Amino acid sequence: MLIVFLWKATQGYGILTSCGTDAVFLVLAGQAAKQGLLMLEIKRALGELKLILA
């Protein structure tokens, strides 16, 4: 189950997602970042991180 918390601030985004059972993955991005591309990259990175953490 993927849990995502997304918040937007004046200078960009913060995205916190679950990364396995004992870890979270925090991404901070500037306001110029495209939200859709950011989510795709997060999904790709999570796949790699879960393999490492397993």
Jmol script that loads the backbone (N, CA, C; Angstrom):
load data "model"
ATOM      1  N   MET A   1       0.845  -1.176   0.000  1.00  0.00           N
ATOM      2  CA  MET A   1       0.000   0.000   0.000  1.00  0.00           C
ATOM      3  C   MET A   1       0.888   1.236   0.000  1.00  0.00           C
ATOM      4  N   LEU A   2       0.625   2.139  -0.917  1.00  0.00           N
ATOM      5  CA  LEU A   2       1.417   3.360  -1.047  1.00  0.00           C
ATOM      6  C   LEU A   2       0.681   4.510  -0.366  1.00  0.00           C
ATOM      7  N   ILE A   3       1.348   5.135   0.565  1.00  0.00           N
ATOM      8  CA  ILE A   3       0.783   6.289   1.261  1.00  0.00           C
ATOM      9  C   ILE A   3       1.580   7.511   0.825  1.00  0.00           C
ATOM     10  N   VAL A   4       0.887   8.539   0.367  1.00  0.00           N
ATOM     11  CA  VAL A   4       1.561   9.738  -0.127  1.00  0.00           C
ATOM     12  C   VAL A   4       0.978  10.959   0.569  1.00  0.00           C
ATOM     13  N   PHE A   5       1.869  11.796   1.084  1.00  0.00           N
ATOM     14  CA  PHE A   5       1.480  13.098   1.608  1.00  0.00           C
ATOM     15  C   PHE A   5       2.148  14.141   0.720  1.00  0.00           C
ATOM     16  N   LEU A   6       1.357  15.021   0.146  1.00  0.00           N
ATOM     17  CA  LEU A   6       1.866  16.058  -0.737  1.00  0.00           C
ATOM     18  C   LEU A   6       1.461  17.404  -0.187  1.00  0.00           C
ATOM     19  N   TRP A   7       2.433  18.291  -0.058  1.00  0.00           N
ATOM     20  CA  TRP A   7       2.079  19.639   0.338  1.00  0.00           C
ATOM     21  C   TRP A   7       2.817  20.622  -0.541  1.00  0.00           C
ATOM     22  N   LYS A   8       2.159  21.744  -0.797  1.00  0.00           N
ATOM     23  CA  LYS A   8       2.740  22.781  -1.623  1.00  0.00           C
ATOM     24  C   LYS A   8       2.993  23.999  -0.749  1.00  0.00           C
ATOM     25  N   ALA A   9       4.194  24.527  -0.854  1.00  0.00           N
ATOM     26  CA  ALA A   9       4.565  25.724  -0.117  1.00  0.00           C
ATOM     27  C   ALA A   9       4.897  26.819  -1.129  1.00  0.00           C
ATOM     28  N   THR A  10       5.260  27.969  -0.630  1.00  0.00           N
ATOM     29  CA  THR A  10       5.544  29.088  -1.520  1.00  0.00           C
ATOM     30  C   THR A  10       6.770  28.842  -2.394  1.00  0.00           C
ATOM     31  N   GLN A  11       7.700  28.017  -1.941  1.00  0.00           N
ATOM     32  CA  GLN A  11       8.931  27.793  -2.706  1.00  0.00           C
ATOM     33  C   GLN A  11       9.000  26.420  -3.360  1.00  0.00           C
ATOM     34  N   GLY A  12       7.947  25.618  -3.269  1.00  0.00           N
ATOM     35  CA  GLY A  12       7.975  24.318  -3.928  1.00  0.00           C
ATOM     36  C   GLY A  12       7.074  23.292  -3.280  1.00  0.00           C
ATOM     37  N   TYR A  13       7.456  22.022  -3.444  1.00  0.00           N
ATOM     38  CA  TYR A  13       6.652  20.897  -2.984  1.00  0.00           C
ATOM     39  C   TYR A  13       7.414  20.053  -1.974  1.00  0.00           C
ATOM     40  N   GLY A  14       6.667  19.384  -1.136  1.00  0.00           N
ATOM     41  CA  GLY A  14       7.198  18.356  -0.268  1.00  0.00           C
ATOM     42  C   GLY A  14       6.341  17.120  -0.462  1.00  0.00           C
ATOM     43  N   ILE A  15       6.970  15.997  -0.691  1.00  0.00           N
ATOM     44  CA  ILE A  15       6.240  14.747  -0.908  1.00  0.00           C
ATOM     45  C   ILE A  15       6.845  13.685  -0.003  1.00  0.00           C
ATOM     46  N   LEU A  16       6.009  13.081   0.821  1.00  0.00           N
ATOM     47  CA  LEU A  16       6.437  12.039   1.753  1.00  0.00           C
ATOM     48  C   LEU A  16       5.683  10.763   1.402  1.00  0.00           C
ATOM     49  N   THR A  17       6.431   9.706   1.118  1.00  0.00           N
ATOM     50  CA  THR A  17       5.809   8.435   0.751  1.00  0.00           C
ATOM     51  C   THR A  17       6.368   7.304   1.594  1.00  0.00           C
ATOM     52  N   SER A  18       5.599   6.248   1.717  1.00  0.00           N
ATOM     53  CA  SER A  18       6.092   5.065   2.415  1.00  0.00           C
ATOM     54  C   SER A  18       7.062   4.334   1.491  1.00  0.00           C
ATOM     55  N   CYS A  19       8.064   3.753   2.107  1.00  0.00           N
ATOM     56  CA  CYS A  19       9.093   3.027   1.342  1.00  0.00           C
ATOM     57  C   CYS A  19       9.380   1.731   2.102  1.00  0.00           C
ATOM     58  N   GLY A  20       8.486   0.791   1.975  1.00  0.00           N
ATOM     59  CA  GLY A  20       8.596  -0.434   2.758  1.00  0.00           C
ATOM     60  C   GLY A  20       7.858  -0.281   4.081  1.00  0.00           C
ATOM     61  N   THR A  21       8.095  -1.209   4.980  1.00  0.00           N
ATOM     62  CA  THR A  21       7.369  -1.194   6.247  1.00  0.00           C
ATOM     63  C   THR A  21       8.031  -0.325   7.304  1.00  0.00           C
ATOM     64  N   ASP A  22       9.343  -0.094   7.173  1.00  0.00           N
ATOM     65  CA  ASP A  22      10.074   0.626   8.220  1.00  0.00           C
ATOM     66  C   ASP A  22      10.756   1.898   7.740  1.00  0.00           C
ATOM     67  N   ALA A  23      10.400   2.411   6.564  1.00  0.00           N
ATOM     68  CA  ALA A  23      11.091   3.580   6.034  1.00  0.00           C
ATOM     69  C   ALA A  23      10.117   4.504   5.314  1.00  0.00           C
ATOM     70  N   VAL A  24      10.486   5.760   5.244  1.00  0.00           N
ATOM     71  CA  VAL A  24       9.749   6.748   4.456  1.00  0.00           C
ATOM     72  C   VAL A  24      10.727   7.435   3.516  1.00  0.00           C
ATOM     73  N   PHE A  25      10.207   8.008   2.458  1.00  0.00           N
ATOM     74  CA  PHE A  25      11.012   8.681   1.436  1.00  0.00           C
ATOM     75  C   PHE A  25      10.485  10.098   1.304  1.00  0.00           C
ATOM     76  N   LEU A  26      11.330  11.073   1.589  1.00  0.00           N
ATOM     77  CA  LEU A  26      10.945  12.483   1.532  1.00  0.00           C
ATOM     78  C   LEU A  26      11.612  13.130   0.328  1.00  0.00           C
ATOM     79  N   VAL A  27      10.802  13.808  -0.473  1.00  0.00           N
ATOM     80  CA  VAL A  27      11.308  14.525  -1.639  1.00  0.00           C
ATOM     81  C   VAL A  27      10.919  15.988  -1.487  1.00  0.00           C
ATOM     82  N   LEU A  28      11.899  16.858  -1.641  1.00  0.00           N
ATOM     83  CA  LEU A  28      11.661  18.295  -1.656  1.00  0.00           C
ATOM     84  C   LEU A  28      12.016  18.796  -3.051  1.00  0.00           C
ATOM     85  N   ALA A  29      11.117  19.546  -3.662  1.00  0.00           N
ATOM     86  CA  ALA A  29      11.342  20.022  -5.025  1.00  0.00           C
ATOM     87  C   ALA A  29      10.941  21.484  -5.125  1.00  0.00           C
ATOM     88  N   GLY A  30      11.621  22.202  -5.965  1.00  0.00           N
ATOM     89  CA  GLY A  30      11.313  23.606  -6.189  1.00  0.00           C
ATOM     90  C   GLY A  30      10.016  23.771  -6.959  1.00  0.00           C
ATOM     91  N   GLN A  31       9.521  24.985  -6.988  1.00  0.00           N
ATOM     92  CA  GLN A  31       8.225  25.242  -7.625  1.00  0.00           C
ATOM     93  C   GLN A  31       8.272  25.068  -9.144  1.00  0.00           C
ATOM     94  N   ALA A  32       9.455  25.048  -9.743  1.00  0.00           N
ATOM     95  CA  ALA A  32       9.570  24.851 -11.189  1.00  0.00           C
ATOM     96  C   ALA A  32       9.374  23.382 -11.578  1.00  0.00           C
ATOM     97  N   ALA A  33       9.400  22.473 -10.621  1.00  0.00           N
ATOM     98  CA  ALA A  33       9.248  21.042 -10.908  1.00  0.00           C
ATOM     99  C   ALA A  33       7.834  20.746 -11.404  1.00  0.00           C
ATOM    100  N   LYS A  34       7.753  19.879 -12.390  1.00  0.00           N
ATOM    101  CA  LYS A  34       6.455  19.424 -12.907  1.00  0.00           C
ATOM    102  C   LYS A  34       5.969  18.288 -12.022  1.00  0.00           C
ATOM    103  N   GLN A  35       4.784  18.431 -11.478  1.00  0.00           N
ATOM    104  CA  GLN A  35       4.270  17.468 -10.507  1.00  0.00           C
ATOM    105  C   GLN A  35       4.149  16.058 -11.084  1.00  0.00           C
ATOM    106  N   GLY A  36       3.685  15.924 -12.301  1.00  0.00           N
ATOM    107  CA  GLY A  36       3.529  14.604 -12.911  1.00  0.00           C
ATOM    108  C   GLY A  36       4.862  13.891 -13.092  1.00  0.00           C
ATOM    109  N   LEU A  37       5.863  14.621 -13.606  1.00  0.00           N
ATOM    110  CA  LEU A  37       7.192  14.033 -13.784  1.00  0.00           C
ATOM    111  C   LEU A  37       7.821  13.687 -12.447  1.00  0.00           C
ATOM    112  N   LEU A  38       7.576  14.528 -11.472  1.00  0.00           N
ATOM    113  CA  LEU A  38       8.099  14.287 -10.136  1.00  0.00           C
ATOM    114  C   LEU A  38       7.541  12.980  -9.567  1.00  0.00           C
ATOM    115  N   MET A  39       6.246  12.766  -9.731  1.00  0.00           N
ATOM    116  CA  MET A  39       5.632  11.541  -9.221  1.00  0.00           C
ATOM    117  C   MET A  39       6.158  10.305  -9.962  1.00  0.00           C
ATOM    118  N   LEU A  40       6.402  10.423 -11.267  1.00  0.00           N
ATOM    119  CA  LEU A  40       6.976   9.297 -12.014  1.00  0.00           C
ATOM    120  C   LEU A  40       8.374   8.962 -11.518  1.00  0.00           C
ATOM    121  N   GLU A  41       9.189   9.962 -11.277  1.00  0.00           N
ATOM    122  CA  GLU A  41      10.546   9.731 -10.777  1.00  0.00           C
ATOM    123  C   GLU A  41      10.523   9.143  -9.364  1.00  0.00           C
ATOM    124  N   ILE A  42       9.587   9.592  -8.551  1.00  0.00           N
ATOM    125  CA  ILE A  42       9.456   9.048  -7.197  1.00  0.00           C
ATOM    126  C   ILE A  42       9.087   7.568  -7.270  1.00  0.00           C
ATOM    127  N   LYS A  43       8.157   7.233  -8.155  1.00  0.00           N
ATOM    128  CA  LYS A  43       7.739   5.837  -8.307  1.00  0.00           C
ATOM    129  C   LYS A  43       8.929   4.973  -8.739  1.00  0.00           C
ATOM    130  N   ARG A  44       9.744   5.460  -9.675  1.00  0.00           N
ATOM    131  CA  ARG A  44      10.922   4.731 -10.137  1.00  0.00           C
ATOM    132  C   ARG A  44      11.929   4.553  -9.003  1.00  0.00           C
ATOM    133  N   ALA A  45      12.195   5.644  -8.277  1.00  0.00           N
ATOM    134  CA  ALA A  45      13.159   5.589  -7.180  1.00  0.00           C
ATOM    135  C   ALA A  45      12.679   4.661  -6.065  1.00  0.00           C
ATOM    136  N   LEU A  46      11.387   4.667  -5.775  1.00  0.00           N
ATOM    137  CA  LEU A  46      10.850   3.793  -4.734  1.00  0.00           C
ATOM    138  C   LEU A  46      11.061   2.323  -5.083  1.00  0.00           C
ATOM    139  N   GLY A  47      10.897   1.985  -6.354  1.00  0.00           N
ATOM    140  CA  GLY A  47      11.131   0.607  -6.779  1.00  0.00           C
ATOM    141  C   GLY A  47      12.559   0.168  -6.491  1.00  0.00           C
ATOM    142  N   GLU A  48      13.520   1.046  -6.779  1.00  0.00           N
ATOM    143  CA  GLU A  48      14.917   0.727  -6.519  1.00  0.00           C
ATOM    144  C   GLU A  48      15.219   0.683  -5.022  1.00  0.00           C
ATOM    145  N   LEU A  49      14.673   1.638  -4.268  1.00  0.00           N
ATOM    146  CA  LEU A  49      14.928   1.684  -2.833  1.00  0.00           C
ATOM    147  C   LEU A  49      14.348   0.472  -2.109  1.00  0.00           C
ATOM    148  N   LYS A  50      13.174   0.044  -2.519  1.00  0.00           N
ATOM    149  CA  LYS A  50      12.562  -1.117  -1.875  1.00  0.00           C
ATOM    150  C   LYS A  50      13.414  -2.372  -2.062  1.00  0.00           C
ATOM    151  N   LEU A  51      14.048  -2.486  -3.236  1.00  0.00           N
ATOM    152  CA  LEU A  51      14.941  -3.634  -3.465  1.00  0.00           C
ATOM    153  C   LEU A  51      16.155  -3.569  -2.544  1.00  0.00           C
ATOM    154  N   ILE A  52      16.686  -2.386  -2.358  1.00  0.00           N
ATOM    155  CA  ILE A  52      17.865  -2.215  -1.503  1.00  0.00           C
ATOM    156  C   ILE A  52      17.518  -2.461  -0.037  1.00  0.00           C
ATOM    157  N   LEU A  53      16.367  -1.992   0.384  1.00  0.00           N
ATOM    158  CA  LEU A  53      15.973  -2.090   1.790  1.00  0.00           C
ATOM    159  C   LEU A  53      15.428  -3.470   2.173  1.00  0.00           C
ATOM    160  N   ALA A  54      15.088  -4.275   1.182  1.00  0.00           N
ATOM    161  CA  ALA A  54      14.505  -5.593   1.468  1.00  0.00           C
ATOM    162  C   ALA A  54      15.520  -6.551   2.048  1.00  0.00           C
TER     163      ALA A  54
END
end "model"
wireframe off; spacefill off
backbone 0.3
color backbone group
